[in-house]
Amino acid sequence: MTIDTALAALTPLLGDRLSRSKSDLESHGQSESHFPPNPPDAVAWPVSTEEVSEILKTCQAHGCPVVPFGAGTSLEGHTSAIRGGLSLDFSRMNRVLMADPGDMVAVVQPGLTREELNEDLRSTGMFFSVDPGANATIGGMAATRASGTTAVRYGTMRDNVLALEVVLADGRVIRTGSRAAKSSAGYDMTGLFVGSEGTLGVITELTLRLQGQPEAISAGVCAFDRLEDAVGAVQHTIQMGIPMARIEFVDTMSVKAVNAHSDTHMPEIPHLLVEFHGSDSAVEEQAEMFGEIARDFGAVGFESATKTEERNRLWRVRHQAYYACLGLRPGARAIVTDICVPISKLARAVGETRADIDASHIPGPILGHVGDGNFHAILLVDPTNEVEMAEAKRLAARMSERALDLGGTVTGEHGVGMGKLSYMEAEHGAAWAVMGDIKTALDPTGILNPGKLVRGN
């Protein structure tokens, strides 16, 4: 039994939705990570849970690896087919199956993107809150337990996935959770698969918690002469209990990049971007309270906006930051890494990371969702230069080690994939081996996204 025999057995089921063309393999073997391309042996486009079940039964029987694929925006190599096999592309399972304003839930297929979902929900008065920046698929966001700009108020994917339909390695189809707001019935199976990165099962349907569109939204931006003051303002705002919907940080280098990329003229010093949701009076009061705190920490001005087009202009600096930062060094590749620390340790973590990068010869903007202690470094390297690659990996390692020393985690948003695999034992200790035991129980032949998240799979 081989990969080739598995693909031959799948051909009658999938027909022209099974491809071995060079272009399809190449497009599914790369991502936005720094890892070299690892193309699969074939790409399949299933259209139903039943097809996914048959695909997995066949692949398990033949020992063929299966790598779920969403939008391909992985930053830690999650979708790389490092052992070949079949890339399972969910772009044709992309429908909203149900949206219920009464229960504030939606049921969707995994290939639907978050922007497509919110466009579909526009007329209902509801929205899906998790916003990682990229227009990722909902299935991929659940598989990596994604976070984003609004997590400080609405939570991460862990908090917003109520139930799942999952196909196991042997083809069994199970349902986890329900549409109820809570449950005490048994193990939290939904939580087990959210964040499992395709190593335990393949998600084919998701029941999501939705939010009501707020009556009013107010956004604001302010600048600080010192990075430490900006982060200090974040910490104080959190401690005061001001209910922010978003609070984002961009450093001097990030602002410089966005100015060049988008022809804006922001002062090239650290900035905070904030957003408040609620009633007209509530958001006005919250914005005023934040403005006072920011001024106490030396903020240079506080520009607010309530109209949609004005808010979009203010947020452009954050949403375009990644591609703008790439423009700082044309032709460079970005090693993007994230950590998350307790909010009381945030200023130290950001400051020490900035000092490390400044002492190196590699440019590296810092930005992040600092309302929950999560920030990112975008390390710009020449991928053909071994010295630069080694230095960038050293800087990333220092970030991860610092996060653990400060009581945090090596990734608050991007996930483990291959990139953070070496830190799992340091963060989880004996619990990492238990994760491996769960993997073995659910995927005894190790066909599901091998080489990711757990030891030796």
N, C-alpha and C positions, 0 to 999 in steps of 0.2 A: 504494500500500500504506500503510495507516494502522493506528493502534491499534484503531480500530473494526472494520476488516476482519479484523484478527487475532482479535479477540474473537468475531466472527461465525463465523470458521472453527473456533474452539475449542468453540463451543456444542454441536455434535453429539457431541463426545468427552466433555464434562464434564457436560452436562445441568444439573441443579439444583446441581451443585457448582461452578458459575460464577455469581457474584453481582455485580450492579451496584446493589444496594440501598444507600440512603444510610447506614444504620446500619453495614453491613459495611464500606463505604468509610471511614467516619469512624473506626471502631475499628482499622482497619489503617493509618491515616494519622497516628497519633499514637504517642508513646512516653513514657518517663519522662524524656526529655531536655527542654531548654528551648526547642528549636526549635518554630516554629509548625507546626500539622498540615499534612501534605502527602498527601492521600488519593490512592490509585491510581484508575484508571478501572474496575477490576474486581478481584475476589478469586477465586482458584481454590483448591480443596482436592483435590490429587492423592492417589491411594491406592496408587500403584506407581511404580517407576522407569521402567517403560515409558510411563506417562502423562506423567511429567516430560519424558522424551525427546521425545514428540510435541508437548508444549506448547512446548518450546524450539525445535524445528524450525519450528513455525508462527510463533512470535514473531520468530525471526530473519528468516524470509522476509518478514514484514510490518514489520520495524523497530519492534517493540513492546518497550519496556523490561520487564524482569522483576526483581522485588525479592523474594528469599526472606524468609520471615517465620516466626519461631519463637514465643516467648512475648511478644515486643514489649517487653522490658525494656531495650532499647537506651538508653545514656546519651549517645551521640554522633551520633544521628540515622541509624543504619545502615539502619533499615527504612523510612525516609521515602521516598515515591515522588515525588521532587522533579521528575521529568520525566513523571509519570503512568505509565501502563502497567498491568501485571498484578502484583498481590501474590500470591505463591505460599505459601499457608498450609499448613504441614506437620503440623497437629494431628491429621490422620487417618492419618499414617504414624508411629505412636507405639508400635511393638511391640518387645519384646526377642525377637530372632530366635534367639539361642543364648547360653547361658552355660555355660562349660566350666571347672569347678574344677581339672581337671588342668593345663590350660595357663594358668589364671588370666586368661581373656579373656571378653569378651562381644561379641556382634554385635547392634547395635541400629539402629532407624530414627531419623531426625533429629528427629522431633517428640516423642520421649520426653523427659520432664523428668528431671533428676538425682534428684529425690525418688522418682519412679515407678521408676526403675532400681534404686535402693537398696532400695526396698520389695520389689521382685521378687527381689532377690538375698539377702534376709534369711535364707532357709533354707539357703543354700549355704555360709555361712561366709565370703563375700567381700563387698567393697563397692567402689564407685567413689569415688575420693578427692577429685576436684576439687569445691570448694564455694565458688562466688562469692557466696554469701549469698542471692541471689534464686533462686527455683525455675525456673531457665532451662532451655531445651531443650538436649539434647546437641548437636544440629546447630548451634544458635546459639553454643554455647560453643566448638565447634571453629572455626566461621567467624571468631570474634573472638579466638581463642587465649586463652581466659579463664584466669584464675588464681583465687586465693581464699585462704581461711583456712588451708588445709592445704598450700599450695604449698611452704612452707619444708621440709617433709619429703618429700612425695610428688610434687612438681613440678606444672607447669601442664598445660594441654591439649596443648601441644607434646610433653610427655613421656609422655602417657597415651593418645594416639591412635596405634595401630599401622598401621591400614590404612583406606582409604576407597573407597567407590563414588561416583563423581562424574559428573554429566551436564554435558557441555560446551555452549557456546552453540549449536552446530550440531546438538545432539541426540545426539552420540556419547556412549556410556557407557564409562567407563574405570575400572579398579581400580588403586589404588596400594597399595604395601606388602603385608604378609602377616601371618600369625599368629606368625612367628618373632620372637625377641627382638631380632634385629639383621640388617642386610643391607649388603653392599658392592656391590650390583648397580644401577649407574646413578644417575641424579639422585634426590634425595630428593623425589619427587613428593608424598608425603603431607605433608611439611613445607611444600611450596609452597601447598597448599590450606588447611592449618590457619593461620588468621589472614588469609585472603584476603578475608574479609567479603562473600562472594557475588559478587565482581567477576570471578572467573576460571572458576567453574563452580558447579553446585548439588549439594551433598552429599545423597546419598540413602541411604547406609548407612555405619556406622562400626564398626570393630573396636577395642575399648578394652582397655587394660591394667587389671586389677583387683588389689586388695590383699586379703590375708587379715585377717579381723577380729582385732584384737590381743587377747591374753589379758587384759590389764588396761589401763585408761585412767584417768589421773589429771588433773584440771583444777585450776587455781588462779587466784586474782586477788589483786592487791596494788595499793596506791595510793602515789603519790609527791607530795610537796609541789611539786616542780618538774618541768616537762615535760622539761627537759634530762636530769634524772636517770633518768627512765623510759626515754628513748631510749638513754642510756648503758648502762643495765642490759641492754637488748636487744643492743647491740653486743658487750658483754663476754660475754654468754651464747653468742652465735654464735661468737665467737673461741675460747671454751673447748671448742667441739665438743659441747655438750650437745644430744642429738638430739630437739629439740622437734617435735611434730606440728603445733602451732599456737602462734603468739605474736602477739597483737593489741594495738593501742594505741587508747585513747580519751581525748580530752582533757577538760578541765573542762566545757566547754560541752556536749559529748556526754553526759557523765554526768548533768549537770543535766537534759538533755532526757529521758533514759531514766527518771530518777527521777519526773519529772512524768508521763510516758507510761505507765509500768508500776507506779507506786506502790511503787517500791523506795526504799531509804534509804542509798545509797552515799555516802561522803564526796565532796563535789563538788570533786575534784582529779583530776589525770591518773591513769589506771589502766592496768595491763598485765593481759591475760588469756592464760593459757598452758594447753597440754595436752600430755601425754606418753603415748605408746603403747608397749607392750611387755609383758614379763613382770611379775609382781607386784613382784619385787625390783628390776627395772630402773627401773620408773616411780617407785618409792619413792625410789630413790637419785637419779634425775634431778630429782625435785621438791625433794628436800632441797638439792641443789647449786644449783638455781635460787633457792630461798629464801635461801640464804646470799649469793648475788650481789645479789639484790634488797635485802637488808638492808644490804649494804655501800654501796649507792647510795641509802640513806635511805628504803627502802620502809616504809610505815605498815601493818604487819601483812601476813600472807600466809595467805589462806584457801584450803584445798584441799578437793577433793571427788572421791570415786571412784564413788559411786552415780549411776546414770543421771539420776534426777530432780534430784539436787543439781548435777550438771554442767550440765544443761539450764538450771537457774536461774542459774548463774554466766554462761553464755553468752548469756542473754537480753539482756544489756546490749549485746552486739555485734550479734546477729541482728536486733534491733528498732531499731538505732540510726538508720537512715535515716528511717523513718517517725516515730520519736520526735523527730528533729531538725526535721522539717517542722512538728511541733507547737509549736516555739519561736516560730514566726511564722505563725499561722493565715492561710490564704489566699495565702501566699507560694509561689513556684515555686523549686525548687532548681536551681542550676547546679552540677552535681557534676563535679569534675575530679580526675584522678589523675596522679601522676608516680612514677617509680621511680629511685632513685639508688644508687650503691655504698654498702654498709652503713657504711663509714667516714665518709660524708658525710651520713648520715641525720640526726644531731642538728642539724647546721647547716641542712639543708633544712627540717626541721620548725620549728625555732626562727625562722628568717627568714620562713617562711610565716605562722606565728602572729603575728609582729610586723606584717607587712603587713596582715593582716586586722584586727587590733586597731586599727591606725591609720586604718582606713576606717570608714564608717558602716553597713557591712553585717555582720550576724551570720554567722559561718562556722565551725561545728564542724569539727574535724580528727580523723580516725580512719584506721586502716589495718592492712595486713598487714606490719607493720614487720620481721618476721623476714627478709624478702627486700628490704627497702628501699623498699617500695611504700606510699604513703599517699594519702588522699583529703581533699579539702575540700568541704564542702557549703555553698555560698554561697546564702543565702536572700534572694530579691529579690521586689519587686513587679514582675511582668512588664509592667505598664502604665507603669512609671516608667522613662523612657529614661535618666535619670541613674544610677539604680541598676543597670540592665542594663549600661551602659557601665563602671561601676566594677567590677562582678563580672567582666566580661570582661577588664578590665585586671589584676585580681588573678589570674585564671586564666592570663593571658599571662605574668605575672611568675613563676608557678610553673613553667611550661613552660620559660621561658628559664633559670631557675635550675637546673632539672634538666639541661639541656644543658651549662651552664657547669660543673656538677659531674661531668660524665662519665656522665650517666644518660640516660633516655628520657622523652619527653613523655607516654607512657602505658604503664603496666605491666600494665594489666588491662582497661580499658574499650574499647580499640581506637581507630581513627582516625575512621572514618565521615566526617562533614562537619566535626565539631567540631575535630579536630586536623590537618586537611588543610593548613593554612597553615604548619605546622611541619615537614612531611615533608622539604622540601629542606634545611632547617637541620640536621636530624638525620642524613639519609642522603646528602646531597650528590648526586654523579653516580649513585649507586645508585638514587635515586628515579626517574630517567629510565629506568633498566634495568627497574624494575618496570612502567613504562608500556609498554616494549617487549614484556614478557611478556603484559601485558593485551591489547595489539594482536594478538599472535600467536594467543591463545586465544579472543579475543572481538573479531574485526575490525570488526564493526558496532556494538560498544559497547552491547549491550542489557542486559548483566548489571550490575545495581545501579549505574547511572550516577551520576556526581557524588560518588563515595566513594573514598577511599584513594589513588587515583593521579591524576596531573595530567590535566585536560582530557578525561576520558572521559565 
